[in-house]
Amino acid sequence: MKCLIDTNILVSASLFPASILTQAYFKAVTAPNIGMVCDYSIDEMRRTFNKKFPHKIHVLKAFLSM
């Protein structure tokens, strides 16, 4: 199944790694599923972190490097 991951899911999964939402995210992006994220969502995620969570930019970088 192809799963389009939106910005809200990405932000929540990066900020709350032990949450049920994060577990659902990882299930959506691992085989046999195909997780898809568009460039706009990544840009929006960066803008959201810069605006609302500037002290947690390191969390964003770690999440995006996975």
Backbone as XML, in Angstrom:
<?xml version="1.0"?>
<chain id="A" units="angstrom">
  <residue number="1" name="MET">
    <atom name="N" x="0.841" y="-1.152" z="0.000"/>
    <atom name="CA" x="0.000" y="0.000" z="0.000"/>
    <atom name="C" x="0.900" y="1.233" z="0.000"/>
  </residue>
  <residue number="2" name="LYS">
    <atom name="N" x="0.533" y="2.228" z="-0.789"/>
    <atom name="CA" x="1.251" y="3.495" z="-0.784"/>
    <atom name="C" x="0.585" y="4.420" z="0.222"/>
  </residue>
  <residue number="3" name="CYS">
    <atom name="N" x="1.398" y="5.050" z="1.072"/>
    <atom name="CA" x="0.890" y="5.927" z="2.120"/>
    <atom name="C" x="1.539" y="7.295" z="1.974"/>
  </residue>
  <residue number="4" name="LEU">
    <atom name="N" x="0.742" y="8.325" z="1.767"/>
    <atom name="CA" x="1.248" y="9.690" z="1.710"/>
    <atom name="C" x="1.251" y="10.240" z="3.131"/>
  </residue>
  <residue number="5" name="ILE">
    <atom name="N" x="2.420" y="10.616" z="3.609"/>
    <atom name="CA" x="2.577" y="11.090" z="4.985"/>
    <atom name="C" x="2.506" y="12.611" z="4.978"/>
  </residue>
  <residue number="6" name="ASP">
    <atom name="N" x="1.573" y="13.186" z="5.746"/>
    <atom name="CA" x="1.453" y="14.644" z="5.767"/>
    <atom name="C" x="2.337" y="15.266" z="6.846"/>
  </residue>
  <residue number="7" name="THR">
    <atom name="N" x="2.419" y="16.572" z="6.828"/>
    <atom name="CA" x="3.313" y="17.312" z="7.712"/>
    <atom name="C" x="2.984" y="17.108" z="9.182"/>
  </residue>
  <residue number="8" name="ASN">
    <atom name="N" x="1.721" y="17.075" z="9.533"/>
    <atom name="CA" x="1.339" y="16.899" z="10.938"/>
    <atom name="C" x="1.860" y="15.576" z="11.496"/>
  </residue>
  <residue number="9" name="ILE">
    <atom name="N" x="1.781" y="14.537" z="10.695"/>
    <atom name="CA" x="2.290" y="13.231" z="11.119"/>
    <atom name="C" x="3.802" y="13.294" z="11.295"/>
  </residue>
  <residue number="10" name="LEU">
    <atom name="N" x="4.486" y="13.924" z="10.368"/>
    <atom name="CA" x="5.943" y="14.037" z="10.447"/>
    <atom name="C" x="6.382" y="14.809" z="11.690"/>
  </residue>
  <residue number="11" name="VAL">
    <atom name="N" x="5.743" y="15.932" z="11.951"/>
    <atom name="CA" x="6.104" y="16.741" z="13.119"/>
    <atom name="C" x="5.832" y="15.961" z="14.405"/>
  </residue>
  <residue number="12" name="SER">
    <atom name="N" x="4.678" y="15.365" z="14.500"/>
    <atom name="CA" x="4.327" y="14.609" z="15.706"/>
    <atom name="C" x="5.244" y="13.411" z="15.915"/>
  </residue>
  <residue number="13" name="ALA">
    <atom name="N" x="5.534" y="12.696" z="14.844"/>
    <atom name="CA" x="6.405" y="11.518" z="14.961"/>
    <atom name="C" x="7.817" y="11.915" z="15.379"/>
  </residue>
  <residue number="14" name="SER">
    <atom name="N" x="8.277" y="13.071" z="14.925"/>
    <atom name="CA" x="9.625" y="13.499" z="15.301"/>
    <atom name="C" x="9.686" y="14.003" z="16.738"/>
  </residue>
  <residue number="15" name="LEU">
    <atom name="N" x="8.632" y="14.639" z="17.203"/>
    <atom name="CA" x="8.629" y="15.204" z="18.560"/>
    <atom name="C" x="8.298" y="14.179" z="19.645"/>
  </residue>
  <residue number="16" name="PHE">
    <atom name="N" x="7.521" y="13.156" z="19.293"/>
    <atom name="CA" x="7.068" y="12.177" z="20.278"/>
    <atom name="C" x="7.420" y="10.764" z="19.821"/>
  </residue>
  <residue number="17" name="PRO">
    <atom name="N" x="8.697" y="10.383" z="19.903"/>
    <atom name="CA" x="9.153" y="9.106" z="19.351"/>
    <atom name="C" x="8.539" y="7.867" z="20.006"/>
  </residue>
  <residue number="18" name="ALA">
    <atom name="N" x="7.991" y="7.980" z="21.193"/>
    <atom name="CA" x="7.419" y="6.810" z="21.868"/>
    <atom name="C" x="5.900" y="6.726" z="21.701"/>
  </residue>
  <residue number="19" name="SER">
    <atom name="N" x="5.327" y="7.576" z="20.865"/>
    <atom name="CA" x="3.870" y="7.623" z="20.747"/>
    <atom name="C" x="3.330" y="6.552" z="19.796"/>
  </residue>
  <residue number="20" name="ILE">
    <atom name="N" x="2.049" y="6.309" z="19.915"/>
    <atom name="CA" x="1.366" y="5.373" z="19.021"/>
    <atom name="C" x="1.404" y="5.913" z="17.590"/>
  </residue>
  <residue number="21" name="LEU">
    <atom name="N" x="1.313" y="7.216" z="17.454"/>
    <atom name="CA" x="1.391" y="7.840" z="16.133"/>
    <atom name="C" x="2.718" y="7.520" z="15.451"/>
  </residue>
  <residue number="22" name="THR">
    <atom name="N" x="3.797" y="7.552" z="16.201"/>
    <atom name="CA" x="5.108" y="7.236" z="15.644"/>
    <atom name="C" x="5.175" y="5.776" z="15.224"/>
  </residue>
  <residue number="23" name="GLN">
    <atom name="N" x="4.575" y="4.902" z="16.002"/>
    <atom name="CA" x="4.521" y="3.490" z="15.627"/>
    <atom name="C" x="3.750" y="3.319" z="14.313"/>
  </residue>
  <residue number="24" name="ALA">
    <atom name="N" x="2.651" y="4.049" z="14.167"/>
    <atom name="CA" x="1.864" y="3.990" z="12.934"/>
    <atom name="C" x="2.670" y="4.537" z="11.760"/>
  </residue>
  <residue number="25" name="TYR">
    <atom name="N" x="3.423" y="5.603" z="12.003"/>
    <atom name="CA" x="4.272" y="6.181" z="10.957"/>
    <atom name="C" x="5.280" y="5.142" z="10.469"/>
  </residue>
  <residue number="26" name="PHE">
    <atom name="N" x="5.982" y="4.487" z="11.396"/>
    <atom name="CA" x="6.983" y="3.505" z="11.006"/>
    <atom name="C" x="6.356" y="2.307" z="10.292"/>
  </residue>
  <residue number="27" name="LYS">
    <atom name="N" x="5.151" y="1.945" z="10.674"/>
    <atom name="CA" x="4.457" y="0.862" z="9.977"/>
    <atom name="C" x="4.124" y="1.282" z="8.546"/>
  </residue>
  <residue number="28" name="ALA">
    <atom name="N" x="3.770" y="2.550" z="8.378"/>
    <atom name="CA" x="3.409" y="3.058" z="7.047"/>
    <atom name="C" x="4.613" y="3.144" z="6.118"/>
  </residue>
  <residue number="29" name="VAL">
    <atom name="N" x="5.802" y="3.312" z="6.669"/>
    <atom name="CA" x="6.981" y="3.501" z="5.809"/>
    <atom name="C" x="7.843" y="2.249" z="5.668"/>
  </residue>
  <residue number="30" name="THR">
    <atom name="N" x="7.428" y="1.135" z="6.249"/>
    <atom name="CA" x="8.196" y="-0.098" z="6.112"/>
    <atom name="C" x="7.420" y="-1.105" z="5.268"/>
  </residue>
  <residue number="31" name="ALA">
    <atom name="N" x="8.173" y="-2.015" z="4.654"/>
    <atom name="CA" x="7.585" y="-3.019" z="3.761"/>
    <atom name="C" x="6.530" y="-3.836" z="4.491"/>
  </residue>
  <residue number="32" name="PRO">
    <atom name="N" x="5.486" y="-4.174" z="3.816"/>
    <atom name="CA" x="5.212" y="-4.059" z="2.389"/>
    <atom name="C" x="4.635" y="-2.706" z="1.977"/>
  </residue>
  <residue number="33" name="ASN">
    <atom name="N" x="4.472" y="-1.792" z="2.913"/>
    <atom name="CA" x="3.943" y="-0.474" z="2.592"/>
    <atom name="C" x="5.046" y="0.405" z="2.000"/>
  </residue>
  <residue number="34" name="ILE">
    <atom name="N" x="4.618" y="1.432" z="1.292"/>
    <atom name="CA" x="5.545" y="2.394" z="0.714"/>
    <atom name="C" x="5.134" y="3.771" z="1.226"/>
  </residue>
  <residue number="35" name="GLY">
    <atom name="N" x="5.945" y="4.334" z="2.100"/>
    <atom name="CA" x="5.670" y="5.669" z="2.623"/>
    <atom name="C" x="6.210" y="6.724" z="1.685"/>
  </residue>
  <residue number="36" name="MET">
    <atom name="N" x="5.384" y="7.713" z="1.384"/>
    <atom name="CA" x="5.790" y="8.780" z="0.468"/>
    <atom name="C" x="5.637" y="10.123" z="1.178"/>
  </residue>
  <residue number="37" name="VAL">
    <atom name="N" x="6.642" y="10.967" z="1.002"/>
    <atom name="CA" x="6.617" y="12.318" z="1.562"/>
    <atom name="C" x="7.012" y="13.275" z="0.443"/>
  </residue>
  <residue number="38" name="CYS">
    <atom name="N" x="6.199" y="14.286" z="0.211"/>
    <atom name="CA" x="6.531" y="15.235" z="-0.852"/>
    <atom name="C" x="7.477" y="16.311" z="-0.309"/>
  </residue>
  <residue number="39" name="ASP">
    <atom name="N" x="8.180" y="16.950" z="-1.224"/>
    <atom name="CA" x="9.134" y="17.996" z="-0.855"/>
    <atom name="C" x="8.460" y="19.129" z="-0.095"/>
  </residue>
  <residue number="40" name="TYR">
    <atom name="N" x="7.228" y="19.452" z="-0.485"/>
    <atom name="CA" x="6.502" y="20.526" z="0.194"/>
    <atom name="C" x="6.321" y="20.210" z="1.684"/>
  </residue>
  <residue number="41" name="SER">
    <atom name="N" x="6.045" y="18.954" z="2.012"/>
    <atom name="CA" x="5.851" y="18.566" z="3.416"/>
    <atom name="C" x="7.143" y="18.723" z="4.214"/>
  </residue>
  <residue number="42" name="ILE">
    <atom name="N" x="8.273" y="18.385" z="3.607"/>
    <atom name="CA" x="9.556" y="18.555" z="4.286"/>
    <atom name="C" x="9.834" y="20.040" z="4.516"/>
  </residue>
  <residue number="43" name="ASP">
    <atom name="N" x="9.565" y="20.863" z="3.506"/>
    <atom name="CA" x="9.761" y="22.318" z="3.655"/>
    <atom name="C" x="8.837" y="22.887" z="4.727"/>
  </residue>
  <residue number="44" name="GLU">
    <atom name="N" x="7.592" y="22.435" z="4.724"/>
    <atom name="CA" x="6.637" y="22.904" z="5.730"/>
    <atom name="C" x="7.051" y="22.450" z="7.130"/>
  </residue>
  <residue number="45" name="MET">
    <atom name="N" x="7.589" y="21.258" z="7.224"/>
    <atom name="CA" x="8.074" y="20.747" z="8.511"/>
    <atom name="C" x="9.217" y="21.624" z="9.029"/>
  </residue>
  <residue number="46" name="ARG">
    <atom name="N" x="10.134" y="21.980" z="8.158"/>
    <atom name="CA" x="11.242" y="22.870" z="8.555"/>
    <atom name="C" x="10.718" y="24.232" z="9.013"/>
  </residue>
  <residue number="47" name="ARG">
    <atom name="N" x="9.763" y="24.782" z="8.265"/>
    <atom name="CA" x="9.182" y="26.079" z="8.658"/>
    <atom name="C" x="8.481" y="25.975" z="10.016"/>
  </residue>
  <residue number="48" name="THR">
    <atom name="N" x="7.768" y="24.884" z="10.234"/>
    <atom name="CA" x="7.064" y="24.681" z="11.499"/>
    <atom name="C" x="8.043" y="24.608" z="12.657"/>
  </residue>
  <residue number="49" name="PHE">
    <atom name="N" x="9.120" y="23.849" z="12.486"/>
    <atom name="CA" x="10.121" y="23.739" z="13.547"/>
    <atom name="C" x="10.792" y="25.085" z="13.807"/>
  </residue>
  <residue number="50" name="ASN">
    <atom name="N" x="11.124" y="25.809" z="12.748"/>
    <atom name="CA" x="11.772" y="27.114" z="12.927"/>
    <atom name="C" x="10.864" y="28.105" z="13.647"/>
  </residue>
  <residue number="51" name="LYS">
    <atom name="N" x="9.577" y="28.018" z="13.384"/>
    <atom name="CA" x="8.625" y="28.954" z="13.994"/>
    <atom name="C" x="8.201" y="28.538" z="15.403"/>
  </residue>
  <residue number="52" name="LYS">
    <atom name="N" x="7.834" y="27.268" z="15.582"/>
    <atom name="CA" x="7.241" y="26.829" z="16.843"/>
    <atom name="C" x="8.194" y="26.096" z="17.778"/>
  </residue>
  <residue number="53" name="PHE">
    <atom name="N" x="9.210" y="25.445" z="17.213"/>
    <atom name="CA" x="10.117" y="24.630" z="18.026"/>
    <atom name="C" x="11.584" y="24.919" z="17.697"/>
  </residue>
  <residue number="54" name="PRO">
    <atom name="N" x="12.007" y="26.174" z="17.718"/>
    <atom name="CA" x="13.394" y="26.476" z="17.324"/>
    <atom name="C" x="14.430" y="25.812" z="18.238"/>
  </residue>
  <residue number="55" name="HIS">
    <atom name="N" x="14.045" y="25.524" z="19.460"/>
    <atom name="CA" x="14.956" y="24.877" z="20.405"/>
    <atom name="C" x="15.063" y="23.368" z="20.167"/>
  </residue>
  <residue number="56" name="LYS">
    <atom name="N" x="14.280" y="22.838" z="19.223"/>
    <atom name="CA" x="14.304" y="21.401" z="18.950"/>
    <atom name="C" x="14.719" y="21.098" z="17.504"/>
  </residue>
  <residue number="57" name="ILE">
    <atom name="N" x="15.491" y="21.989" z="16.904"/>
    <atom name="CA" x="15.957" y="21.771" z="15.540"/>
    <atom name="C" x="16.785" y="20.490" z="15.456"/>
  </residue>
  <residue number="58" name="HIS">
    <atom name="N" x="17.507" y="20.162" z="16.521"/>
    <atom name="CA" x="18.307" y="18.932" z="16.519"/>
    <atom name="C" x="17.420" y="17.693" z="16.374"/>
  </residue>
  <residue number="59" name="VAL">
    <atom name="N" x="16.203" y="17.745" z="16.908"/>
    <atom name="CA" x="15.259" y="16.634" z="16.771"/>
    <atom name="C" x="14.845" y="16.491" z="15.304"/>
  </residue>
  <residue number="60" name="LEU">
    <atom name="N" x="14.593" y="17.607" z="14.667"/>
    <atom name="CA" x="14.231" y="17.606" z="13.239"/>
    <atom name="C" x="15.348" y="17.000" z="12.408"/>
  </residue>
  <residue number="61" name="LYS">
    <atom name="N" x="16.568" y="17.439" z="12.640"/>
    <atom name="CA" x="17.711" y="16.920" z="11.870"/>
    <atom name="C" x="17.893" y="15.427" z="12.077"/>
  </residue>
  <residue number="62" name="ALA">
    <atom name="N" x="17.747" y="14.966" z="13.309"/>
    <atom name="CA" x="17.890" y="13.535" z="13.590"/>
    <atom name="C" x="16.782" y="12.739" z="12.895"/>
  </residue>
  <residue number="63" name="PHE">
    <atom name="N" x="15.561" y="13.249" z="12.935"/>
    <atom name="CA" x="14.442" y="12.555" z="12.308"/>
    <atom name="C" x="14.616" y="12.466" z="10.797"/>
  </residue>
  <residue number="64" name="LEU">
    <atom name="N" x="15.029" y="13.563" z="10.181"/>
    <atom name="CA" x="15.185" y="13.576" z="8.734"/>
    <atom name="C" x="16.373" y="12.730" z="8.264"/>
  </residue>
  <residue number="65" name="SER">
    <atom name="N" x="17.314" y="12.504" z="9.136"/>
    <atom name="CA" x="18.476" y="11.695" z="8.735"/>
    <atom name="C" x="18.201" y="10.197" z="8.805"/>
  </residue>
  <residue number="66" name="MET">
    <atom name="N" x="17.069" y="9.813" z="9.397"/>
    <atom name="CA" x="16.739" y="8.379" z="9.501"/>
    <atom name="C" x="16.395" y="7.796" z="8.148"/>
  </residue>
</chain>
